[in-house]
Amino acid sequence: MENINLNNDILKFEANGKEDVILTSKEITEYNNNIKKKTDALYELNLESILPKQLIVLIESYALPSLPKYNDAKKEISNAKITEILNNRNLASINKEVKVLKGLTINRTNLRSFPTDISFYDNESSSFDRLQETALSLSTPVLVLHESKDQKYYFVMSIDYYGWVKKENVTVVSDEVFNQFLNPSTFIVITSSLVDTNNLKLDMGTKLPLVEEKENEYKVLTPMAKEILVKKSDASLGYLPYTSKNVLLQAFKYEGTTYSWGGKDEGVDCSSFIQNVYKTFGFVFPRNTASQRNSVGEVINLKGLTTQEKLKTIKEHSLSLLYQVGHVMLYLGQKNNKHYVIDAAGNKNILKVAVEELSEKNYLNNIEKLVLVK
């Protein structure tokens, strides 16, 4: 596979880098409403309580991956450990209607399909932890639905996922504080790929209420009622204008970032890369490719076309999203009669966000859908 290093030179795709606003903030709000109508993978965080049967169905929607699996020490996970993990879900305690609590994540937080930090790798050489679902950014509003038997994990629901997070990474808050972070009136959005400040990790797309604008910094509020400073070079006051130039700028900020299944260990995977880029403009996308590919925009079906027919369609739509089963990439356009994409590549040759050539040898044959976000 040919990996193209363009050294962040987005001018190579200058034809795509237009500054015309594609959609206004008001239009993006309506756009998000249409996305929600097309998918069941986005959730309204307005539950006050949940019935036992409904909660158990959510928890049991996760099945343990097929065995054998291996932990971080590359040792096979025992049946006794499997039983312990299953029992830690604490299902027997769910026997009456549960009052839902409101919470906020207090740092970048792994969300797991089961209440354990034990990794489940397919084999001794794999780096994909099959229990890792996603990473929740700092200040993510969540509904707290249940607690594990060992009292170390909460089962939570965010706007785009549900699963288990460490209890120590969530603070339970009042409705007023919850809404302050869910729908802040004045806020900043992190526009760098990952900001490390005050021992806090801020992903691209993280939204924080504004306290005060300074000359070179923003003073913002965190979920622990602590005020911190964020450099203006790392953030935007409100959402960025949705232009093709800004899409390029945001995507290339991730170039070289480590690929990480489910966003573990401060990396991104293919769909979180796309999701975070579009968060900076105010879009609310489902988390996973299977849901994104059918809901986030105008879908052009490429399945069954020849490679030449696919290329003919693709080259007419620069900065479109290209989906194959289990993977998404951003189409950048042409340079010297070659087509290029940028993606969080999860193959062993790359394992990072990289610019790659789109060809019959790489991705093209397996692309099934082109999605236009406009």
C-alpha positions in Angstrom: 0.0 0.0 0.0 1.4 3.4 -0.9 1.3 5.9 1.9 1.5 9.5 0.7 3.1 12.1 3.1 1.9 15.5 2.1 3.4 17.2 5.2 0.2 19.0 6.0 0.4 20.9 2.7 -3.3 21.4 2.2 -2.5 23.8 -0.6 -2.1 20.7 -2.8 -5.8 20.5 -2.6 -6.4 24.2 -2.9 -9.2 23.7 -5.4 -11.2 22.2 -2.4 -10.2 24.9 0.0 -12.9 27.4 -0.6 -14.1 29.8 2.1 -17.7 30.0 1.0 -20.0 28.9 3.9 -21.6 25.6 2.9 -24.2 25.6 5.7 -25.0 28.2 8.3 -25.3 27.4 12.1 -29.1 27.5 11.8 -29.0 25.1 8.8 -26.6 22.7 10.6 -29.1 22.6 13.5 -31.8 21.5 11.1 -29.4 19.2 9.4 -28.8 17.5 12.8 -32.5 17.1 13.3 -32.7 15.2 10.0 -29.8 13.0 11.0 -31.6 12.0 14.2 -34.6 11.0 12.1 -32.5 8.6 10.1 -30.7 6.8 12.9 -31.5 5.1 16.2 -27.8 5.6 17.3 -28.4 9.1 18.7 -30.2 9.6 22.0 -32.1 12.4 23.7 -30.8 12.9 27.2 -34.1 13.6 28.8 -34.9 10.4 30.6 -36.0 10.8 34.2 -36.3 7.1 35.0 -35.9 3.8 33.2 -37.8 0.5 33.7 -35.8 -2.6 34.8 -36.5 -4.5 31.6 -35.4 -1.5 29.4 -32.2 -1.1 31.4 -31.3 -4.8 31.3 -31.9 -4.9 27.5 -29.4 -2.0 27.1 -26.8 -3.7 29.3 -27.3 -7.1 27.6 -27.1 -5.7 24.1 -23.4 -6.2 24.5 -22.2 -9.8 24.1 -18.7 -10.9 25.0 -16.6 -11.4 21.9 -15.8 -14.9 20.8 -13.1 -16.7 22.8 -10.2 -17.2 23.2 -9.2 -13.6 24.0 -5.9 -12.3 25.5 -5.2 -9.6 28.1 -2.5 -6.9 28.2 0.0 -9.5 29.4 -0.9 -11.6 26.3 -2.3 -14.3 28.6 -5.5 -16.1 27.7 -8.4 -14.8 29.8 -9.8 -17.5 32.0 -13.4 -18.7 32.3 -13.4 -17.6 35.9 -12.5 -14.1 34.9 -15.2 -14.1 32.3 -17.8 -15.1 35.0 -16.5 -12.4 37.3 -16.9 -9.7 34.6 -20.4 -10.8 33.8 -21.4 -10.8 37.4 -20.0 -7.3 37.8 -22.8 -6.0 35.7 -24.9 -6.4 38.8 -28.1 -7.3 36.9 -29.7 -9.0 39.9 -30.0 -5.6 41.6 -32.2 -4.2 38.8 -35.6 -5.0 40.2 -37.4 -1.7 40.2 -37.7 1.5 38.2 -34.4 3.3 38.3 -34.2 7.0 38.8 -31.8 8.5 36.2 -28.9 10.7 37.5 -27.3 13.5 35.4 -23.5 13.4 35.0 -20.5 15.0 33.3 -17.2 13.3 32.4 -14.3 15.0 34.2 -11.6 13.9 31.8 -11.2 12.0 28.6 -12.8 8.7 29.5 -12.9 5.2 28.0 -16.4 3.7 27.5 -16.5 -0.1 27.6 -19.0 -2.7 26.7 -18.4 -4.4 30.1 -17.4 -3.1 33.5 -13.7 -4.0 33.4 -10.4 -2.6 32.4 -9.2 -6.0 31.2 -8.4 -5.8 27.5 -9.7 -8.5 25.2 -7.3 -9.0 22.3 -8.0 -11.5 19.5 -4.4 -12.9 19.7 -1.1 -12.2 21.3 -0.1 -9.7 18.7 -3.3 -7.7 18.3 -3.7 -4.1 19.5 -7.5 -3.9 19.1 -9.2 -4.2 22.5 -12.6 -5.7 21.7 -14.3 -4.3 24.8 -13.3 -0.7 24.0 -16.3 1.0 22.4 -15.4 4.7 22.4 -13.7 7.5 24.3 -15.9 10.2 25.8 -14.4 13.7 25.7 -14.1 15.8 28.9 -17.4 17.6 29.8 -19.6 15.0 27.9 -23.1 15.0 29.4 -24.2 11.5 30.3 -27.2 9.9 32.0 -26.1 7.6 34.8 -28.3 4.5 34.7 -26.7 1.8 36.8 -23.7 0.9 39.0 -21.5 -2.1 38.8 -21.4 -4.7 41.6 -17.9 -3.6 42.7 -19.1 0.1 42.7 -16.2 1.1 40.4 -18.2 1.6 37.2 -21.3 3.5 36.0 -23.4 2.3 33.1 -24.1 5.6 31.2 -25.7 7.0 28.1 -24.3 9.9 26.1 -25.8 11.5 23.1 -24.2 8.9 20.8 -23.3 5.8 22.9 -24.0 3.8 26.0 -21.8 1.6 28.1 -19.6 1.4 31.1 -17.2 4.1 32.4 -15.1 4.3 35.5 -17.2 5.9 38.3 -14.2 8.1 39.2 -14.3 9.8 35.8 -17.9 11.0 36.2 -19.3 13.7 38.4 -23.1 13.7 39.2 -24.5 17.2 38.8 -27.8 19.1 39.1 -30.1 19.6 36.1 -28.9 23.2 35.9 -25.2 22.3 35.6 -26.0 19.5 33.2 -27.9 21.8 30.9 -25.1 24.4 31.2 -22.8 22.0 29.5 -25.3 20.3 27.2 -26.5 23.6 25.7 -24.1 26.4 26.8 -25.2 29.9 25.7 -21.6 31.0 25.0 -18.8 28.4 24.5 -15.5 27.5 22.9 -14.8 24.5 20.8 -11.5 22.8 20.8 -10.0 22.9 17.3 -6.6 21.2 17.9 -6.5 17.4 17.6 -5.8 17.0 21.4 -5.0 19.6 24.0 -3.3 18.7 27.3 -3.8 21.5 29.8 -4.1 21.5 33.6 -3.8 17.6 33.5 -6.9 17.5 31.3 -7.2 16.0 27.9 -9.4 18.0 25.5 -10.3 16.3 22.2 -11.1 18.2 19.0 -14.8 19.1 19.2 -14.9 19.4 23.0 -17.3 22.2 24.0 -16.8 24.2 27.2 -18.8 27.1 28.6 -17.0 30.5 28.2 -16.2 32.5 31.3 -14.1 35.2 29.9 -12.3 36.1 26.7 -8.7 37.3 27.2 -6.1 38.6 24.7 -4.6 35.2 23.7 -6.7 32.8 25.8 -10.2 31.8 26.8 -11.1 31.2 30.4 -13.6 28.4 30.4 -15.5 26.3 32.9 -14.9 22.6 33.5 -17.3 20.1 35.0 -15.6 20.2 38.4 -16.5 24.0 38.6 -12.8 24.7 38.0 -11.9 27.5 35.6 -9.0 26.8 33.2 -7.3 28.7 30.4 -7.2 27.5 26.8 -5.0 29.1 24.1 -6.9 30.8 21.3 -4.7 28.9 18.9 -6.3 25.6 20.2 -10.0 26.7 20.1 -12.7 28.7 18.4 -15.3 31.0 20.0 -18.4 29.1 19.0 -18.4 26.7 16.1 -16.1 27.2 13.1 -17.8 28.3 9.9 -18.5 25.2 7.8 -16.4 25.8 4.7 -14.4 23.4 2.6 -11.2 25.2 3.6 -11.9 24.6 7.3 -12.7 20.9 6.7 -9.3 20.5 5.2 -7.6 22.4 8.0 -9.3 20.4 10.7 -8.7 17.0 9.0 -5.0 17.7 8.5 -4.6 18.6 12.2 -4.9 14.9 12.9 -2.3 13.8 10.4 0.2 11.5 12.1 -2.1 10.9 15.1 -2.0 7.2 16.2 -4.8 5.0 15.2 -6.6 3.5 18.2 -9.6 1.1 18.1 -12.4 2.9 19.9 -10.3 5.9 20.7 -8.3 4.2 23.4 -4.9 5.6 24.5 -5.6 9.2 23.2 -5.8 8.1 19.5 -8.7 8.0 17.1 -10.2 5.4 14.8 -11.7 6.1 11.4 -15.2 7.1 12.5 -14.2 9.2 15.6 -11.7 11.1 13.3 -14.6 12.0 11.0 -16.9 12.7 13.9 -14.5 15.0 15.7 -13.7 17.0 12.6 -17.3 17.7 11.9 -18.1 18.4 15.6 -16.1 21.7 15.2 -18.8 22.9 12.9 -21.7 21.9 15.1 -22.6 18.6 13.4 -23.9 15.7 15.6 -22.9 12.5 13.9 -23.5 8.9 15.1 -20.3 7.4 16.5 -19.8 4.3 14.3 -19.4 3.9 10.5 -22.4 1.5 10.3 -24.7 4.3 11.5 -22.9 7.2 9.8 -23.0 5.8 6.3 -26.8 5.8 6.2 -27.6 9.0 8.1 -25.1 11.9 8.0 -25.9 13.2 4.5 -26.9 12.6 0.9 -26.0 9.1 0.0 -24.8 8.1 -3.4 -24.6 4.3 -3.8 -21.4 3.0 -5.4 -21.9 -0.7 -4.7 -21.8 -2.7 -7.9 -20.1 -0.1 -10.0 -16.8 -0.7 -11.8 -13.7 1.0 -10.4 -13.8 3.5 -13.3 -17.4 4.3 -12.7 -16.7 4.8 -9.0 -13.8 7.2 -9.7 -15.9 9.1 -12.2 -18.5 9.8 -9.5 -16.0 10.3 -6.6 -13.9 12.9 -8.4 -17.0 15.1 -8.9 -17.5 15.4 -5.1 -14.3 16.5 -3.3 -14.5 16.5 0.5 -17.1 13.7 0.4 -17.1 10.9 2.9 -16.4 7.4 1.4 -17.6 4.4 3.2 -16.8 0.7 2.9 -18.0 -1.9 5.4 -16.3 -0.9 8.7 -14.3 2.0 7.4 -14.7 5.7 6.4 -12.3 8.2 4.8 -12.5 11.8 3.6 -11.9 12.2 -0.1 -9.5 15.1 -0.7 -9.4 15.3 -4.5 -6.9 14.8 -7.3 -3.3 15.7 -7.6 -1.2 14.8 -10.7 -4.0 12.5 -11.9 -4.0 10.6 -8.6 -6.9 10.5 -6.1 -6.2 11.0 -2.4 -8.1 10.4 0.9 -7.2 11.1 4.5 -8.3 8.6 7.1 -7.4 7.0 10.4 -5.9 3.8 8.9 -6.2 0.7 11.1 -4.0 -1.6 9.0 -0.7 -2.8 10.4 1.3 -0.9 7.8 0.1 2.5 8.9 -1.9 2.7 12.2 -2.2 6.4 12.1 -4.1 9.3 10.4 -2.6 9.5 7.0 -3.1 10.7 3.5 -3.3 7.8 1.1 -3.8 7.2 -2.6 -7.2 6.0 -3.6 -6.7 3.3 -6.2 -7.7 -0.3 -7.1 -4.9 -1.5 -4.9 -6.1 0.6 -2.0 -9.8 0.9 -0.8 -11.4 1.7 -4.2 -12.8 -1.8 -4.9 -14.5 -2.0 -1.5 -16.1 1.5 -1.3 -19.8 1.2 -1.3 -21.2 4.6 -0.5 -20.3 8.3 -1.0 -21.9 10.7 1.4 -22.2 14.5 0.8 -22.5 16.6 3.9 -24.2 19.7 2.6 
